[in-house]
Amino acid sequence: MRCLILACAVVVACAKPEPVQDPLDYLRIGVDPHEEAEAIVEDLRVHGFTIGRRINERGYVAFDAVRGPDSTVRVVTSRGPTLSLQVPDARWPSRLWVELAPDPRPDFDRDGQRDIVVAMRERERTCLAWAEVDPKGFVSEVFRPSSDWGDSPCVIEIDANWPRILLEVSVPDSPAPDARVRFPVKATTRTWVLDDSLSASARWDREIEQREKALEEAGARGDLPTSERLRAELGWLEQLRKAKEPVLEPADDGEEAR
């Protein structure tokens, strides 16, 4: 009996101890965006979608997909699915299609990770939405236009190298419903302002000169609707160009232009 007890003691003493659980394992929050994106992609395929362009960045995965007239853009970060745009959408009846915009893509905060640019096609134009992903997996808008600049704002172009955009708006309270203007905007340290650089000033001049010439031609042929639209556009361009205070504010996400 004594021998049996000793033998059991030896076996217990020689047994390999169980590994100690790392306390940090309990602190890991979130998902692997690449694995999560694969699961979403497979689910969309099961429901008849064809996957289009895909972007794999360090902190997120973005892709677009289509099924007949339906289109969608999804963004997955460490927090899971964080952005989903789709057409049709009752909240945005003017949108006909959404997809990831082609490269090159900007890097607003210069963190080495390219941002997300979504192209949203409407009947007469394509607008761009610009967003970035922070280290915690949150998605925020880089540029959000204010209605003070005009109605139905639409980002037409984004400079991939500098925080500059080309914005189009409809002229407020215009008797011509199709009156629209485009003007350049740039980011400063804390806000967005009308671009007053030499190249931007040249663009303002061209926009005005082209309309003045077109107005003269429309008047010569008696085209009253066109003349009315051009006068509204010229008046709004003049008002915007004379504005002294910026009326566009960046999103309240704690980020500043760099």
Buried (B, 14 or more C-beta within 10 A) or exposed (E): EEEEEEEEEEEEEEEEEEEEEEEEEEEEEEBEBEEBBEEBBEEBEEEEBEBBBBBEBEBBBBBBBBEEEBBBBBBBBBBEBBBEBBBEEEEBEEBBBBBBBEEEBBBBBEBEBBBBBBBBBBEEEBBBBBBBBBEEBBBBBBBBBEEBBBBBBBBEEBEBEEBBBBBBBBBBEBEBEEBBBBBBBBBEEEEBBBBEEEEBEEBBEEBBEEBEEBBEEBBEEEBEEBBBBBBBBBBBBEEBBEEEEBBBBBBEBEBEBE
